[in-house]
């Protein structure tokens, strides 16, 4: 039986991997990553990126496999 703490650690790791992939893609496309995991009273923004005069706010959702 897999413990809840193990599942939570695995889920956080998967989420961190997804966020890192998104950061790499944004950087490859010329964006500057201004903030990651920025917390406010209303919640959290995963990635805030800038390219020229464009501000991009990214919410990352990572899944283990492709939907069928």
PQR file with spaces between the fields and no chain letter, atoms N, CA, C, O and H, PARSE charges and radii, in Angstrom:
ATOM       1  N    UNK     1       0.838   -1.179    0.000 -0.4000 1.5000
ATOM       2  CA   UNK     1       0.000    0.000    0.000 -0.0000 2.0000
ATOM       3  C    UNK     1       0.888    1.249    0.000  0.5500 1.7000
ATOM       4  O    UNK     1       1.832    1.353    0.783 -0.5500 1.4000
ATOM       5  N    UNK     2       0.571    2.187   -0.885 -0.4000 1.5000
ATOM       6  CA   UNK     2       1.357    3.422   -0.998 -0.0000 2.0000
ATOM       7  C    UNK     2       0.785    4.457   -0.035  0.5500 1.7000
ATOM       8  O    UNK     2      -0.424    4.684   -0.004 -0.5500 1.4000
ATOM       9  H    UNK     2      -0.195    2.103   -1.522  0.4000 1.0000
ATOM      10  N    UNK     3       1.653    5.079    0.743 -0.4000 1.5000
ATOM      11  CA   UNK     3       1.201    6.054    1.733 -0.0000 2.0000
ATOM      12  C    UNK     3       0.781    7.361    1.059  0.5500 1.7000
ATOM      13  O    UNK     3       1.211    7.673   -0.051 -0.5500 1.4000
ATOM      14  H    UNK     3       2.636    4.895    0.718  0.4000 1.0000
ATOM      15  N    UNK     4      -0.066    8.112    1.756 -0.4000 1.5000
ATOM      16  CA   UNK     4      -0.534    9.397    1.246 -0.0000 2.0000
ATOM      17  C    UNK     4       0.630   10.379    1.103  0.5500 1.7000
ATOM      18  O    UNK     4       0.663   11.165    0.157 -0.5500 1.4000
ATOM      19  H    UNK     4      -0.415    7.859    2.658  0.4000 1.0000
ATOM      20  N    UNK     5       1.580   10.338    2.033 -0.4000 1.5000
ATOM      21  CA   UNK     5       2.708   11.268    1.939 -0.0000 2.0000
ATOM      22  C    UNK     5       3.565   10.968    0.710  0.5500 1.7000
ATOM      23  O    UNK     5       4.090   11.888    0.083 -0.5500 1.4000
ATOM      24  H    UNK     5       1.553    9.699    2.802  0.4000 1.0000
ATOM      25  N    UNK     6       3.710    9.694    0.364 -0.4000 1.5000
ATOM      26  CA   UNK     6       4.461    9.331   -0.837 -0.0000 2.0000
ATOM      27  C    UNK     6       3.744    9.841   -2.084  0.5500 1.7000
ATOM      28  O    UNK     6       4.380   10.394   -2.981 -0.5500 1.4000
ATOM      29  H    UNK     6       3.284    8.946    0.873  0.4000 1.0000
ATOM      30  N    UNK     7       2.426    9.660   -2.147 -0.4000 1.5000
ATOM      31  CA   UNK     7       1.640   10.150   -3.297 -0.0000 2.0000
ATOM      32  C    UNK     7       1.751   11.671   -3.410  0.5500 1.7000
ATOM      33  O    UNK     7       1.874   12.202   -4.514 -0.5500 1.4000
ATOM      34  H    UNK     7       1.909    9.210   -1.418  0.4000 1.0000
ATOM      35  N    UNK     8       1.707   12.370   -2.279 -0.4000 1.5000
ATOM      36  CA   UNK     8       1.826   13.828   -2.303 -0.0000 2.0000
ATOM      37  C    UNK     8       3.196   14.271   -2.801  0.5500 1.7000
ATOM      38  O    UNK     8       3.296   15.211   -3.590 -0.5500 1.4000
ATOM      39  H    UNK     8       1.607   11.938   -1.383  0.4000 1.0000
ATOM      40  N    UNK     9       4.252   13.600   -2.344 -0.4000 1.5000
ATOM      41  CA   UNK     9       5.605   13.934   -2.806 -0.0000 2.0000
ATOM      42  C    UNK     9       5.734   13.674   -4.303  0.5500 1.7000
ATOM      43  O    UNK     9       6.328   14.472   -5.029 -0.5500 1.4000
ATOM      44  H    UNK     9       4.170   12.836   -1.704  0.4000 1.0000
ATOM      45  N    UNK    10       5.180   12.564   -4.757 -0.4000 1.5000
ATOM      46  CA   UNK    10       5.239   12.214   -6.173 -0.0000 2.0000
ATOM      47  C    UNK    10       4.470   13.232   -7.021  0.5500 1.7000
ATOM      48  O    UNK    10       4.923   13.626   -8.096 -0.5500 1.4000
ATOM      49  H    UNK    10       4.698   11.916   -4.167  0.4000 1.0000
ATOM      50  N    UNK    11       3.314   13.649   -6.530 -0.4000 1.5000
ATOM      51  CA   UNK    11       2.504   14.641   -7.249 -0.0000 2.0000
ATOM      52  C    UNK    11       3.221   15.990   -7.309  0.5500 1.7000
ATOM      53  O    UNK    11       3.208   16.644   -8.351 -0.5500 1.4000
ATOM      54  H    UNK    11       2.945   13.329   -5.657  0.4000 1.0000
ATOM      55  N    UNK    12       3.848   16.418   -6.207 -0.4000 1.5000
ATOM      56  CA   UNK    12       4.594   17.678   -6.197 -0.0000 2.0000
ATOM      57  C    UNK    12       5.784   17.612   -7.149  0.5500 1.7000
ATOM      58  O    UNK    12       6.077   18.581   -7.849 -0.5500 1.4000
ATOM      59  H    UNK    12       3.859   15.887   -5.360  0.4000 1.0000
ATOM      60  N    UNK    13       6.472   16.464   -7.176 -0.4000 1.5000
ATOM      61  CA   UNK    13       7.607   16.284   -8.088 -0.0000 2.0000
ATOM      62  C    UNK    13       7.153   16.370   -9.537  0.5500 1.7000
ATOM      63  O    UNK    13       7.799   17.025  -10.354 -0.5500 1.4000
ATOM      64  H    UNK    13       6.234   15.676   -6.607  0.4000 1.0000
ATOM      65  N    UNK    14       6.048   15.713   -9.859 -0.4000 1.5000
ATOM      66  CA   UNK    14       5.512   15.756  -11.213 -0.0000 2.0000
ATOM      67  C    UNK    14       5.149   17.188  -11.592  0.5500 1.7000
ATOM      68  O    UNK    14       5.437   17.626  -12.706 -0.5500 1.4000
ATOM      69  H    UNK    14       5.523   15.181   -9.195  0.4000 1.0000
ATOM      70  N    UNK    15       4.520   17.920  -10.674 -0.4000 1.5000
ATOM      71  CA   UNK    15       4.169   19.312  -10.934 -0.0000 2.0000
ATOM      72  C    UNK    15       5.395   20.180  -11.160  0.5500 1.7000
ATOM      73  O    UNK    15       5.403   21.029  -12.051 -0.5500 1.4000
ATOM      74  H    UNK    15       4.286   17.565   -9.769  0.4000 1.0000
ATOM      75  N    UNK    16       6.434   19.969  -10.355 -0.4000 1.5000
ATOM      76  CA   UNK    16       7.677   20.734  -10.511 -0.0000 2.0000
ATOM      77  C    UNK    16       8.330   20.439  -11.864  0.5500 1.7000
ATOM      78  O    UNK    16       8.873   21.342  -12.501 -0.5500 1.4000
ATOM      79  H    UNK    16       6.427   19.279   -9.631  0.4000 1.0000
ATOM      80  N    UNK    17       8.279   19.191  -12.298 -0.4000 1.5000
ATOM      81  CA   UNK    17       8.833   18.832  -13.618 -0.0000 2.0000
ATOM      82  C    UNK    17       8.056   19.531  -14.727  0.5500 1.7000
ATOM      83  O    UNK    17       8.654   20.048  -15.671 -0.5500 1.4000
ATOM      84  H    UNK    17       7.838   18.457  -11.781  0.4000 1.0000
ATOM      85  N    UNK    18       6.739   19.550  -14.623 -0.4000 1.5000
ATOM      86  CA   UNK    18       5.917   20.229  -15.623 -0.0000 2.0000
ATOM      87  C    UNK    18       6.204   21.716  -15.674  0.5500 1.7000
ATOM      88  O    UNK    18       6.285   22.297  -16.756 -0.5500 1.4000
ATOM      89  H    UNK    18       6.253   19.130  -13.857  0.4000 1.0000
ATOM      90  N    UNK    19       6.358   22.342  -14.507 -0.4000 1.5000
ATOM      91  CA   UNK    19       6.681   23.772  -14.471 -0.0000 2.0000
ATOM      92  C    UNK    19       8.043   24.040  -15.099  0.5500 1.7000
ATOM      93  O    UNK    19       8.210   25.020  -15.825 -0.5500 1.4000
ATOM      94  H    UNK    19       6.292   21.870  -13.628  0.4000 1.0000
ATOM      95  N    UNK    20       9.013   23.181  -14.826 -0.4000 1.5000
ATOM      96  CA   UNK    20      10.346   23.378  -15.403 -0.0000 2.0000
ATOM      97  C    UNK    20      10.312   23.243  -16.924  0.5500 1.7000
ATOM      98  O    UNK    20      10.981   24.001  -17.626 -0.5500 1.4000
ATOM      99  H    UNK    20       8.878   22.385  -14.236  0.4000 1.0000
ATOM     100  N    UNK    21       9.546   22.292  -17.437 -0.4000 1.5000
ATOM     101  CA   UNK    21       9.410   22.154  -18.891 -0.0000 2.0000
ATOM     102  C    UNK    21       8.785   23.411  -19.496  0.5500 1.7000
ATOM     103  O    UNK    21       9.204   23.865  -20.561 -0.5500 1.4000
ATOM     104  H    UNK    21       9.003   21.676  -16.867  0.4000 1.0000
ATOM     105  N    UNK    22       7.786   23.970  -18.819 -0.4000 1.5000
ATOM     106  CA   UNK    22       7.151   25.197  -19.308 -0.0000 2.0000
ATOM     107  C    UNK    22       8.142   26.359  -19.309  0.5500 1.7000
ATOM     108  O    UNK    22       8.162   27.155  -20.248 -0.5500 1.4000
ATOM     109  H    UNK    22       7.446   23.601  -17.954  0.4000 1.0000
ATOM     110  N    UNK    23       8.965   26.463  -18.264 -0.4000 1.5000
ATOM     111  CA   UNK    23       9.981   27.518  -18.185 -0.0000 2.0000
ATOM     112  C    UNK    23      10.969   27.375  -19.341  0.5500 1.7000
ATOM     113  O    UNK    23      11.294   28.358  -20.006 -0.5500 1.4000
ATOM     114  H    UNK    23       8.949   25.817  -17.501  0.4000 1.0000
ATOM     115  N    UNK    24      11.439   26.166  -19.577 -0.4000 1.5000
ATOM     116  CA   UNK    24      12.398   25.950  -20.671 -0.0000 2.0000
ATOM     117  C    UNK    24      11.793   26.339  -22.020  0.5500 1.7000
ATOM     118  O    UNK    24      12.469   26.940  -22.856 -0.5500 1.4000
ATOM     119  H    UNK    24      11.175   25.367  -19.037  0.4000 1.0000
ATOM     120  N    UNK    25      10.525   25.999  -22.231 -0.4000 1.5000
ATOM     121  CA   UNK    25       9.870   26.342  -23.498 -0.0000 2.0000
ATOM     122  C    UNK    25       9.722   27.855  -23.642  0.5500 1.7000
ATOM     123  O    UNK    25       9.971   28.402  -24.716 -0.5500 1.4000
ATOM     124  H    UNK    25       9.976   25.511  -21.552  0.4000 1.0000
ATOM     125  N    UNK    26       9.324   28.524  -22.579 -0.4000 1.5000
ATOM     126  CA   UNK    26       9.198   29.981  -22.629 -0.0000 2.0000
ATOM     127  C    UNK    26      10.555   30.638  -22.902  0.5500 1.7000
ATOM     128  O    UNK    26      10.650   31.554  -23.719 -0.5500 1.4000
ATOM     129  H    UNK    26       9.121   28.079  -21.706  0.4000 1.0000
ATOM     130  N    UNK    27      11.594   30.173  -22.223 -0.4000 1.5000
ATOM     131  CA   UNK    27      12.930   30.726  -22.446 -0.0000 2.0000
ATOM     132  C    UNK    27      13.389   30.470  -23.878  0.5500 1.7000
ATOM     133  O    UNK    27      13.996   31.342  -24.500 -0.5500 1.4000
ATOM     134  H    UNK    27      11.517   29.429  -21.560  0.4000 1.0000
ATOM     135  N    UNK    28      13.107   29.300  -24.396 -0.4000 1.5000
ATOM     136  CA   UNK    28      13.466   28.971  -25.776 -0.0000 2.0000
ATOM     137  C    UNK    28      12.776   29.908  -26.755  0.5500 1.7000
ATOM     138  O    UNK    28      13.318   30.237  -27.810 -0.5500 1.4000
ATOM     139  H    UNK    28      12.614   28.591  -23.890  0.4000 1.0000
ATOM     140  N    UNK    29      11.561   30.334  -26.387 -0.4000 1.5000
ATOM     141  CA   UNK    29      10.792   31.247  -27.234 -0.0000 2.0000
ATOM     142  C    UNK    29      11.128   32.715  -26.972  0.5500 1.7000
ATOM     143  O    UNK    29      10.469   33.607  -27.506 -0.5500 1.4000
ATOM     144  H    UNK    29      11.121   30.066  -25.530  0.4000 1.0000
ATOM     145  N    UNK    30      12.159   32.970  -26.144 -0.4000 1.5000
ATOM     146  CA   UNK    30      12.641   34.323  -25.950 -0.0000 2.0000
ATOM     147  C    UNK    30      12.057   35.076  -24.768  0.5500 1.7000
ATOM     148  O    UNK    30      12.257   36.286  -24.655 -0.5500 1.4000
ATOM     149  H    UNK    30      12.694   32.245  -25.710  0.4000 1.0000
ATOM     150  N    UNK    31      11.339   34.394  -23.882 -0.4000 1.5000
ATOM     151  CA   UNK    31      10.754   35.054  -22.713 -0.0000 2.0000
ATOM     152  C    UNK    31      11.744   35.101  -21.561  0.5500 1.7000
ATOM     153  O    UNK    31      12.553   34.191  -21.380 -0.5500 1.4000
ATOM     154  H    UNK    31      11.176   33.412  -23.973  0.4000 1.0000
ATOM     155  N    UNK    32      11.669   36.164  -20.796 -0.4000 1.5000
ATOM     156  CA   UNK    32      12.420   36.295  -19.550 -0.0000 2.0000
ATOM     157  C    UNK    32      11.493   35.862  -18.420  0.5500 1.7000
ATOM     158  O    UNK    32      10.379   36.372  -18.303 -0.5500 1.4000
ATOM     159  H    UNK    32      11.011   36.903  -20.943  0.4000 1.0000
ATOM     160  N    UNK    33      11.938   34.935  -17.596 -0.4000 1.5000
ATOM     161  CA   UNK    33      11.129   34.454  -16.476 -0.0000 2.0000
ATOM     162  C    UNK    33      11.318   35.428  -15.320  0.5500 1.7000
ATOM     163  O    UNK    33      12.394   35.498  -14.726 -0.5500 1.4000
ATOM     164  H    UNK    33      12.843   34.520  -17.692  0.4000 1.0000
ATOM     165  N    UNK    34      10.267   36.178  -15.008 -0.4000 1.5000
ATOM     166  CA   UNK    34      10.339   37.191  -13.955 -0.0000 2.0000
ATOM     167  C    UNK    34      10.110   36.587  -12.581  0.5500 1.7000
ATOM     168  O    UNK    34      10.848   36.891  -11.644 -0.5500 1.4000
ATOM     169  H    UNK    34       9.393   36.122  -15.491  0.4000 1.0000
ATOM     170  N    UNK    35       9.096   35.733  -12.444 -0.4000 1.5000
ATOM     171  CA   UNK    35       8.788   35.097  -11.153 -0.0000 2.0000
ATOM     172  C    UNK    35       8.281   33.678  -11.380  0.5500 1.7000
ATOM     173  O    UNK    35       7.662   33.369  -12.398 -0.5500 1.4000
ATOM     174  H    UNK    35       8.496   35.485  -13.205  0.4000 1.0000
ATOM     175  N    UNK    36       8.565   32.830  -10.398 -0.4000 1.5000
ATOM     176  CA   UNK    36       8.009   31.469  -10.373 -0.0000 2.0000
ATOM     177  C    UNK    36       7.357   31.260   -9.024  0.5500 1.7000
ATOM     178  O    UNK    36       7.887   31.679   -7.995 -0.5500 1.4000
ATOM     179  H    UNK    36       9.068   33.082   -9.571  0.4000 1.0000
ATOM     180  N    UNK    37       6.199   30.609   -9.032 -0.4000 1.5000
ATOM     181  CA   UNK    37       5.456   30.280   -7.806 -0.0000 2.0000
ATOM     182  C    UNK    37       5.260   31.516   -6.925  0.5500 1.7000
ATOM     183  O    UNK    37       5.598   31.519   -5.741 -0.5500 1.4000
ATOM     184  H    UNK    37       5.769   30.269   -9.867  0.4000 1.0000
ATOM     185  N    UNK    38       4.707   32.556   -7.532 -0.4000 1.5000
ATOM     186  CA   UNK    38       4.485   33.826   -6.846 -0.0000 2.0000
ATOM     187  C    UNK    38       3.183   33.758   -6.068  0.5500 1.7000
ATOM     188  O    UNK    38       2.119   33.535   -6.645 -0.5500 1.4000
ATOM     189  H    UNK    38       4.432   32.554   -8.494  0.4000 1.0000
ATOM     190  N    UNK    39       3.265   33.949   -4.770 -0.4000 1.5000
ATOM     191  CA   UNK    39       2.103   33.825   -3.887 -0.0000 2.0000
ATOM     192  C    UNK    39       1.486   35.185   -3.609  0.5500 1.7000
ATOM     193  O    UNK    39       2.189   36.166   -3.367 -0.5500 1.4000
ATOM     194  H    UNK    39       4.129   34.131   -4.300  0.4000 1.0000
ATOM     195  N    UNK    40       0.159   35.227   -3.647 -0.4000 1.5000
ATOM     196  CA   UNK    40      -0.607   36.400   -3.259 -0.0000 2.0000
ATOM     197  C    UNK    40      -1.680   35.937   -2.275  0.5500 1.7000
ATOM     198  O    UNK    40      -1.809   34.740   -2.016 -0.5500 1.4000
ATOM     199  H    UNK    40      -0.412   34.430   -3.843  0.4000 1.0000
ATOM     200  N    UNK    41      -2.443   36.873   -1.731 -0.4000 1.5000
ATOM     201  CA   UNK    41      -3.552   36.504   -0.846 -0.0000 2.0000
ATOM     202  C    UNK    41      -4.615   35.707   -1.592  0.5500 1.7000
ATOM     203  O    UNK    41      -5.317   34.883   -1.004 -0.5500 1.4000
ATOM     204  H    UNK    41      -2.338   37.845   -1.941  0.4000 1.0000
ATOM     205  N    UNK    42      -4.726   35.961   -2.893 -0.4000 1.5000
ATOM     206  CA   UNK    42      -5.736   35.281   -3.708 -0.0000 2.0000
ATOM     207  C    UNK    42      -5.293   33.902   -4.197  0.5500 1.7000
ATOM     208  O    UNK    42      -6.133   33.112   -4.626 -0.5500 1.4000
ATOM     209  H    UNK    42      -4.157   36.630   -3.371  0.4000 1.0000
ATOM     210  N    UNK    43      -4.010   33.597   -4.144 -0.4000 1.5000
ATOM     211  CA   UNK    43      -3.533   32.310   -4.617 -0.0000 2.0000
ATOM     212  C    UNK    43      -2.102   32.382   -5.127  0.5500 1.7000
ATOM     213  O    UNK    43      -1.324   33.240   -4.708 -0.5500 1.4000
ATOM     214  H    UNK    43      -3.327   34.239   -3.795  0.4000 1.0000
ATOM     215  N    UNK    44      -1.766   31.480   -6.028 -0.4000 1.5000
ATOM     216  CA   UNK    44      -0.407   31.380   -6.547 -0.0000 2.0000
ATOM     217  C    UNK    44      -0.419   31.456   -8.067  0.5500 1.7000
ATOM     218  O    UNK    44      -1.303   30.905   -8.723 -0.5500 1.4000
ATOM     219  H    UNK    44      -2.398   30.783   -6.369  0.4000 1.0000
ATOM     220  N    UNK    45       0.581   32.153   -8.617 -0.4000 1.5000
ATOM     221  CA   UNK    45       0.813   32.178  -10.063 -0.0000 2.0000
ATOM     222  C    UNK    45       2.058   31.339  -10.321  0.5500 1.7000
ATOM     223  O    UNK    45       3.111   31.589   -9.735 -0.5500 1.4000
ATOM     224  H    UNK    45       1.299   32.600   -8.084  0.4000 1.0000
ATOM     225  N    UNK    46       1.939   30.347  -11.195 -0.4000 1.5000
ATOM     226  CA   UNK    46       3.054   29.434  -11.425 -0.0000 2.0000
ATOM     227  C    UNK    46       4.247   30.127  -12.075  0.5500 1.7000
ATOM     228  O    UNK    46       5.371   30.030  -11.582 -0.5500 1.4000
ATOM     229  H    UNK    46       1.083   30.143  -11.671  0.4000 1.0000
ATOM     230  N    UNK    47       4.003   30.825  -13.180 -0.4000 1.5000
ATOM     231  CA   UNK    47       5.096   31.469  -13.916 -0.0000 2.0000
ATOM     232  C    UNK    47       4.624   32.834  -14.409  0.5500 1.7000
ATOM     233  O    UNK    47       3.523   32.967  -14.942 -0.5500 1.4000
ATOM     234  H    UNK    47       3.090   30.904  -13.581  0.4000 1.0000
ATOM     235  N    UNK    48       5.468   33.841  -14.226 -0.4000 1.5000
ATOM     236  CA   UNK    48       5.238   35.161  -14.820 -0.0000 2.0000
ATOM     237  C    UNK    48       6.443   35.432  -15.717  0.5500 1.7000
ATOM     238  O    UNK    48       7.585   35.453  -15.258 -0.5500 1.4000
ATOM     239  H    UNK    48       6.363   33.733  -13.793  0.4000 1.0000
ATOM     240  N    UNK    49       6.166   35.640  -17.002 -0.4000 1.5000
ATOM     241  CA   UNK    49       7.236   35.813  -17.985 -0.0000 2.0000
ATOM     242  C    UNK    49       7.001   37.091  -18.787  0.5500 1.7000
ATOM     243  O    UNK    49       5.871   37.562  -18.920 -0.5500 1.4000
ATOM     244  H    UNK    49       5.238   35.623  -17.375  0.4000 1.0000
ATOM     245  N    UNK    50       8.097   37.640  -19.317 -0.4000 1.5000
ATOM     246  CA   UNK    50       8.039   38.887  -20.084 -0.0000 2.0000
ATOM     247  C    UNK    50       8.836   38.711  -21.375  0.5500 1.7000
ATOM     248  O    UNK    50       9.919   38.126  -21.389 -0.5500 1.4000
ATOM     249  H    UNK    50       9.015   37.258  -19.209  0.4000 1.0000
ATOM     250  N    UNK    51       8.265   39.235  -22.453 -0.4000 1.5000
ATOM     251  CA   UNK    51       8.976   39.291  -23.739 -0.0000 2.0000
ATOM     252  C    UNK    51       8.584   40.607  -24.389  0.5500 1.7000
ATOM     253  O    UNK    51       7.442   40.790  -24.811 -0.5500 1.4000
ATOM     254  H    UNK    51       7.385   39.711  -22.442  0.4000 1.0000
ATOM     255  N    UNK    52       9.549   41.526  -24.465 -0.4000 1.5000
ATOM     256  CA   UNK    52       9.245   42.854  -25.004 -0.0000 2.0000
ATOM     257  C    UNK    52       8.216   43.545  -24.127  0.5500 1.7000
ATOM     258  O    UNK    52       8.440   43.738  -22.932 -0.5500 1.4000
ATOM     259  H    UNK    52      10.476   41.378  -24.122  0.4000 1.0000
ATOM     260  N    UNK    53       7.086   43.920  -24.721 -0.4000 1.5000
ATOM     261  CA   UNK    53       6.014   44.576  -23.979 -0.0000 2.0000
ATOM     262  C    UNK    53       4.904   43.606  -23.594  0.5500 1.7000
ATOM     263  O    UNK    53       3.818   44.028  -23.195 -0.5500 1.4000
ATOM     264  H    UNK    53       6.904   43.764  -25.692  0.4000 1.0000
ATOM     265  N    UNK    54       5.173   42.312  -23.713 -0.4000 1.5000
ATOM     266  CA   UNK    54       4.168   41.294  -23.430 -0.0000 2.0000
ATOM     267  C    UNK    54       4.428   40.640  -22.078  0.5500 1.7000
ATOM     268  O    UNK    54       5.523   40.142  -21.817 -0.5500 1.4000
ATOM     269  H    UNK    54       6.054   41.969  -24.037  0.4000 1.0000
ATOM     270  N    UNK    55       3.427   40.647  -21.238 -0.4000 1.5000
ATOM     271  CA   UNK    55       3.474   39.982  -19.935 -0.0000 2.0000
ATOM     272  C    UNK    55       2.629   38.720  -20.032  0.5500 1.7000
ATOM     273  O    UNK    55       1.476   38.776  -20.460 -0.5500 1.4000
ATOM     274  H    UNK    55       2.538   41.052  -21.450  0.4000 1.0000
ATOM     275  N    UNK    56       3.196   37.581  -19.638 -0.4000 1.5000
ATOM     276  CA   UNK    56       2.502   36.303  -19.731 -0.0000 2.0000
ATOM     277  C    UNK    56       2.416   35.685  -18.339  0.5500 1.7000
ATOM     278  O    UNK    56       3.419   35.573  -17.634 -0.5500 1.4000
ATOM     279  H    UNK    56       4.132   37.535  -19.290  0.4000 1.0000
ATOM     280  N    UNK    57       1.206   35.286  -17.954 -0.4000 1.5000
ATOM     281  CA   UNK    57       0.998   34.581  -16.694 -0.0000 2.0000
ATOM     282  C    UNK    57       0.590   33.160  -17.049  0.5500 1.7000
ATOM     283  O    UNK    57      -0.367   32.948  -17.792 -0.5500 1.4000
ATOM     284  H    UNK    57       0.391   35.376  -18.527  0.4000 1.0000
ATOM     285  N    UNK    58       1.320   32.190  -16.515 -0.4000 1.5000
ATOM     286  CA   UNK    58       1.127   30.794  -16.906 -0.0000 2.0000
ATOM     287  C    UNK    58       0.696   29.963  -15.698  0.5500 1.7000
ATOM     288  O    UNK    58       1.324   30.006  -14.640 -0.5500 1.4000
ATOM     289  H    UNK    58       2.098   32.362  -15.911  0.4000 1.0000
ATOM     290  N    UNK    59      -0.382   29.209  -15.875 -0.4000 1.5000
ATOM     291  CA   UNK    59      -0.810   28.204  -14.901 -0.0000 2.0000
ATOM     292  C    UNK    59      -0.485   26.854  -15.525  0.5500 1.7000
ATOM     293  O    UNK    59      -0.976   26.537  -16.609 -0.5500 1.4000
ATOM     294  H    UNK    59      -0.892   29.174  -16.735  0.4000 1.0000
ATOM     295  N    UNK    60       0.327   26.067  -14.858 -0.4000 1.5000
ATOM     296  CA   UNK    60       0.767   24.785  -15.406 -0.0000 2.0000
ATOM     297  C    UNK    60      -0.048   23.663  -14.787  0.5500 1.7000
ATOM     298  O    UNK    60      -0.191   23.577  -13.567 -0.5500 1.4000
ATOM     299  H    UNK    60       0.726   26.325  -13.978  0.4000 1.0000
ATOM     300  N    UNK    61      -0.578   22.806  -15.646 -0.4000 1.5000
ATOM     301  CA   UNK    61      -1.263   21.589  -15.214 -0.0000 2.0000
ATOM     302  C    UNK    61      -0.529   20.411  -15.846  0.5500 1.7000
ATOM     303  O    UNK    61      -0.488   20.291  -17.070 -0.5500 1.4000
ATOM     304  H    UNK    61      -0.462   22.876  -16.637  0.4000 1.0000
ATOM     305  N    UNK    62       0.043   19.553  -15.028 -0.4000 1.5000
ATOM     306  CA   UNK    62       0.833   18.432  -15.531 -0.0000 2.0000
ATOM     307  C    UNK    62       0.068   17.141  -15.318  0.5500 1.7000
ATOM     308  O    UNK    62      -0.497   16.898  -14.252 -0.5500 1.4000
ATOM     309  H    UNK    62       0.010   19.651  -14.033  0.4000 1.0000
ATOM     310  N    UNK    63       0.062   16.326  -16.351 -0.4000 1.5000
ATOM     311  CA   UNK    63      -0.590   15.014  -16.265 -0.0000 2.0000
ATOM     312  C    UNK    63       0.428   13.929  -16.539  0.5500 1.7000
ATOM     313  O    UNK    63       1.419   14.145  -17.237 -0.5500 1.4000
ATOM     314  H    UNK    63       0.521   16.524  -17.217  0.4000 1.0000
ATOM     315  N    UNK    64       0.171   12.762  -15.982 -0.4000 1.5000
ATOM     316  CA   UNK    64       1.115   11.653  -16.145 -0.0000 2.0000
ATOM     317  C    UNK    64       1.052   11.031  -17.527  0.5500 1.7000
ATOM     318  O    UNK    64       2.071   10.547  -18.020 -0.5500 1.4000
ATOM     319  H    UNK    64      -0.634   12.586  -15.415  0.4000 1.0000
ATOM     320  N    UNK    65      -0.097   11.026  -18.163 -0.4000 1.5000
ATOM     321  CA   UNK    65      -0.191   10.443  -19.506 -0.0000 2.0000
ATOM     322  C    UNK    65      -1.152   11.268  -20.338  0.5500 1.7000
ATOM     323  O    UNK    65      -1.951   12.041  -19.809 -0.5500 1.4000
ATOM     324  H    UNK    65      -0.925   11.420  -17.763  0.4000 1.0000
ATOM     325  N    UNK    66      -1.064   11.093  -21.650 -0.4000 1.5000
ATOM     326  CA   UNK    66      -1.937   11.832  -22.554 -0.0000 2.0000
ATOM     327  C    UNK    66      -3.362   11.349  -22.399  0.5500 1.7000
ATOM     328  O    UNK    66      -3.610   10.172  -22.135 -0.5500 1.4000
ATOM     329  H    UNK    66      -0.415   10.466  -22.080  0.4000 1.0000
ATOM     330  N    UNK    67      -4.311   12.286  -22.568 -0.4000 1.5000
ATOM     331  CA   UNK    67      -5.720   11.890  -22.504 -0.0000 2.0000
ATOM     332  C    UNK    67      -6.041   11.059  -23.738  0.5500 1.7000
ATOM     333  O    UNK    67      -5.432   11.231  -24.794 -0.5500 1.4000
ATOM     334  H    UNK    67      -4.109   13.241  -22.783  0.4000 1.0000
ATOM     335  N    UNK    68      -6.989   10.171  -23.590 -0.4000 1.5000
ATOM     336  CA   UNK    68      -7.318    9.261  -24.690 -0.0000 2.0000
ATOM     337  C    UNK    68      -8.551    9.697  -25.424  0.5500 1.7000
ATOM     338  O    UNK    68      -8.966    9.041  -26.379 -0.5500 1.4000
ATOM     339  H    UNK    68      -7.483   10.032  -22.732  0.4000 1.0000
